[in-house]
Amino acid sequence: MQFHPESPVLHDADLSRLRFVTDLKRHLFAKAGPENRRLYEARLAHPDDKAPRSPQAAGARREEIRLGMEAEPYFQAWSAVLRASQDLMWDYVGRVVDGDLDRLTDRFAAAKARSSGSVTTDPTLAVPDYLASRDTHRMPGSYHADQRPDDVRAGAVYDLGGAIYQLGIGNATGALLNDSRGRTLVAFLHRNYPALAPLRILDMGCSAGHNTAPVCAAFPKAEVHAIDIGAAMVRYAFLRAEGLGLPAHFSQQNAEHTNFEDGSFDLVVSQIVLHETTPEAMQRIIAESFRLLRPGGVAVHLEVPIRYEHFDVFDQFFRSWEQYYNDEPNIEGVGVADFRQLAEQAGFTGVHTGFQPIPAKDVPTPALSASPLPGSWYIVAGTRPA
């Protein structure tokens, strides 16, 4: 079984293991996770926790709650098993990829020889410390592991692992293609910029290309470029796009400062990139997306739907679990950021911010919501003035 034409082959035993870890994650998130709030309310809640305060001002209290919860055996056990499920997921996925890696490498070489797209790597590119200092998502080697010539392993592992993670947290809309973010971004563009017909598009931080594909499909006349910090990521993303019949130009670059000239693109996008950087890097990436746009061009940055102003102080802490225990470096940075201000400081006008629901088949795309909605992603978008 393959879940797209260039994916690792899944055998029955692989499917059984992946179904197990998916069900384990679903149980931990949906069934066991809510018990942590009841524990907090019984042991750690303070009357002032319900008082209005800014997400920034709540920071010290979030830390108090985190340290208090870390002393509770239930939270210790739940966190430990959830971390173990993540490690088990990467182990199972790694076995799948390693068993098929020679074939995938050969497929990459064949795709390069025939492609109308391209892939370019840069062995001198420095990996930012916020990625180099950790295994992001606890994925061994993170995005930037490169183990052999023309290596595609990190991309193939993230392709399948990312899909299993999304299924485990209850987002089944993209299934193993894991493309709900790209489809959401495209739906947002069609609703809010119906006349947009970009001829040149950049996807910043494309990883394995899950969400580059819907952008390519939505704008078939455009020349699409996609960048990522990992060489194996862009190699595999290139192979993946070729298999889907959506060729694009992939290159190994840092989204904070690319090698493209000013005004190179009509549309610049990023998808769940900012929460894996730092507050300072977020600002630089948004500014870089502005620099790269032609006058009248549009940038859209799609992120995890975590905005602390909509949560009480316990939920703010709880939504930060991934940062403290799962090697996601900037969840809190995204949670407290004033994205409208960041976009306007970069020079954007007509800024949109809000929660965009994942599109449903045969249902008109709803407008952005100012408040969180089930099954949505957070968006900030704007236009470079003409």
Backbone hydrogen bonds, N-H to C=O, Kabsch-Sander energy under -0.5 kcal/mol:
donor,donor_aa,acceptor,acceptor_aa,energy
7,S,4,H,-2.0
10,L,1,M,-3.5
11,H,9,V,-0.5
15,L,11,H,-2.5
16,S,12,D,-2.3
17,R,13,A,-2.1
18,L,14,D,-2.6
19,R,15,L,-2.5
20,F,16,S,-2.0
21,V,17,R,-2.2
22,T,18,L,-2.1
23,D,19,R,-2.5
24,L,20,F,-2.5
25,K,21,V,-2.3
26,R,22,T,-2.4
27,H,23,D,-2.3
28,L,24,L,-2.4
29,F,25,K,-2.8
30,A,26,R,-2.9
31,K,26,R,-0.6
31,K,27,H,-1.9
32,A,27,H,-2.6
33,G,28,L,-1.3
35,E,32,A,-1.0
36,N,33,G,-2.1
37,R,34,P,-0.9
38,R,34,P,-1.2
39,L,35,E,-2.1
40,Y,36,N,-2.4
41,E,37,R,-2.9
42,A,38,R,-1.7
43,R,39,L,-2.1
44,L,40,Y,-2.6
45,A,40,Y,-1.9
49,D,46,H,-2.3
50,K,47,P,-1.0
51,A,48,D,-1.3
58,A,54,S,-1.6
59,G,56,Q,-1.4
62,R,58,A,-2.5
63,E,59,G,-1.9
64,E,60,A,-1.9
65,I,61,R,-2.5
66,R,62,R,-2.5
67,L,63,E,-2.4
68,G,64,E,-2.3
69,M,65,I,-3.0
70,E,66,R,-2.3
71,A,67,L,-0.7
71,A,68,G,-0.8
72,E,69,M,-1.8
76,Q,72,E,-2.5
77,A,73,P,-2.7
78,W,74,Y,-3.0
79,S,75,F,-2.8
80,A,76,Q,-2.4
81,V,77,A,-2.5
82,L,78,W,-2.4
83,R,79,S,-2.8
84,A,80,A,-2.2
85,S,81,V,-2.4
86,Q,82,L,-1.6
87,D,83,R,-2.3
88,L,84,A,-2.7
89,M,85,S,-2.2
90,W,86,Q,-2.2
91,D,87,D,-2.2
92,Y,88,L,-2.8
93,V,89,M,-2.8
94,G,90,W,-2.7
95,R,91,D,-1.9
96,V,92,Y,-1.7
97,V,93,V,-2.5
98,D,94,G,-2.9
99,G,95,R,-1.9
100,D,96,V,-0.6
100,D,97,V,-1.4
101,L,97,V,-0.6
101,L,98,D,-0.6
104,L,100,D,-2.3
105,T,101,L,-2.7
106,D,102,D,-2.1
107,R,103,R,-2.5
108,F,104,L,-2.2
109,A,105,T,-2.1
110,A,106,D,-2.2
111,A,107,R,-2.4
112,K,108,F,-2.5
113,A,109,A,-1.6
114,R,110,A,-1.1
115,S,111,A,-1.7
118,S,248,A,-1.8
120,T,250,F,-2.0
125,L,122,D,-1.8
131,L,128,P,-1.8
132,A,128,P,-2.9
133,S,129,D,-2.5
134,R,131,L,-1.2
136,T,134,R,-1.0
137,H,326,N,-0.6
137,H,327,D,-1.1
138,R,135,D,-2.9
139,M,136,T,-1.9
142,S,139,M,-3.0
145,A,141,G,-0.7
145,A,142,S,-0.6
151,D,148,R,-1.4
156,A,152,V,-2.2
157,V,153,R,-2.9
158,Y,154,A,-2.3
159,D,155,G,-2.3
160,L,156,A,-1.8
161,G,157,V,-3.0
162,G,158,Y,-2.6
163,A,159,D,-1.1
164,I,160,L,-2.3
165,Y,161,G,-2.5
166,Q,162,G,-2.1
167,L,163,A,-2.3
168,G,164,I,-2.3
169,I,165,Y,-1.7
170,G,167,L,-1.0
171,N,166,Q,-2.6
172,A,170,G,-1.1
175,A,172,A,-0.7
177,L,174,G,-1.2
178,N,174,G,-1.1
178,N,175,A,-1.0
183,R,179,D,-2.3
184,T,180,S,-2.0
185,L,181,R,-2.6
186,V,182,G,-2.3
187,A,183,R,-2.3
188,F,184,T,-2.4
189,L,185,L,-2.3
190,H,186,V,-2.7
191,R,187,A,-1.9
192,N,188,F,-2.6
193,Y,189,L,-3.0
196,L,193,Y,-1.9
201,I,223,E,-2.3
202,L,267,L,-2.2
203,D,225,H,-2.3
204,M,202,L,-0.6
204,M,269,V,-3.4
205,G,227,I,-0.9
206,C,227,I,-3.0
209,G,206,C,-2.4
213,A,209,G,-1.4
215,V,211,N,-0.7
216,C,212,T,-2.5
217,A,213,A,-2.6
218,A,214,P,-1.9
219,F,215,V,-1.5
222,A,219,F,-1.8
223,E,199,L,-2.8
224,V,222,A,-0.7
225,H,201,I,-2.9
226,A,249,H,-2.5
227,I,203,D,-2.4
228,D,251,S,-1.4
234,V,230,G,-2.0
235,R,231,A,-2.2
236,Y,232,A,-2.1
237,A,233,M,-2.9
238,F,234,V,-2.2
239,L,235,R,-2.2
240,R,236,Y,-3.1
241,A,237,A,-2.5
242,E,238,F,-2.3
243,G,239,L,-2.2
244,L,240,R,-1.5
245,G,242,E,-1.4
246,L,241,A,-3.0
249,H,224,V,-2.8
250,F,118,S,-2.9
250,F,248,A,-0.6
251,S,226,A,-2.2
252,Q,120,T,-2.1
253,Q,228,D,-1.4
253,Q,251,S,-0.8
255,A,253,Q,-0.5
257,H,254,N,-1.3
263,G,291,R,-2.4
264,S,261,E,-0.9
264,S,292,L,-0.6
265,F,292,L,-2.6
266,D,200,R,-2.5
267,L,200,R,-1.4
268,V,298,V,-2.1
269,V,202,L,-2.8
270,S,300,V,-1.8
271,Q,204,M,-0.7
272,I,302,L,-3.1
276,E,273,V,-2.0
277,T,274,L,-1.5
282,M,278,T,-2.6
283,Q,279,P,-1.6
284,R,280,E,-1.8
285,I,281,A,-2.7
286,I,282,M,-2.4
287,A,283,Q,-2.2
288,E,284,R,-2.5
289,S,285,I,-2.3
290,F,286,I,-1.5
291,R,287,A,-2.3
292,L,288,E,-2.0
293,L,289,S,-0.5
293,L,290,F,-1.2
294,R,265,F,-2.7
296,G,384,R,-3.1
297,G,294,R,-2.7
298,V,266,D,-2.2
299,A,382,G,-2.5
300,V,268,V,-2.2
301,H,380,V,-3.0
302,L,270,S,-2.9
302,L,300,V,-0.5
303,E,378,Y,-3.4
306,I,304,V,-2.1
307,R,305,P,-0.7
308,Y,335,G,-1.9
310,H,307,R,-2.1
311,F,308,Y,-1.9
313,V,49,D,-0.8
316,Q,312,D,-2.2
317,F,313,V,-2.0
318,F,314,F,-3.0
319,R,315,D,-2.7
320,S,316,Q,-0.7
320,S,317,F,-1.1
321,W,318,F,-1.5
323,Q,320,S,-1.0
324,Y,320,S,-1.7
325,Y,321,W,-2.6
326,N,322,E,-1.4
328,E,322,E,-1.6
330,N,275,H,-2.2
331,I,328,E,-0.7
334,V,330,N,-2.0
335,G,331,I,-2.5
336,V,332,E,-2.0
337,A,333,G,-1.1
339,F,337,A,-1.1
342,L,338,D,-2.3
343,A,339,F,-2.5
344,E,340,R,-2.5
345,Q,341,Q,-2.8
346,A,342,L,-1.5
347,G,343,A,-0.7
347,G,344,E,-0.8
348,F,343,A,-2.2
349,T,383,T,-2.4
352,H,381,A,-2.6
354,G,379,I,-1.7
355,F,369,S,-3.0
356,Q,354,G,-0.5
356,Q,377,W,-3.3
358,I,375,G,-2.8
363,V,360,A,-1.7
369,S,355,F,-2.3
376,S,373,L,-0.6
377,W,356,Q,-2.3
378,Y,303,E,-2.2
379,I,354,G,-3.0
380,V,301,H,-2.0
381,A,352,H,-2.4
382,G,299,A,-2.0
383,T,349,T,-2.6
384,R,297,G,-2.6
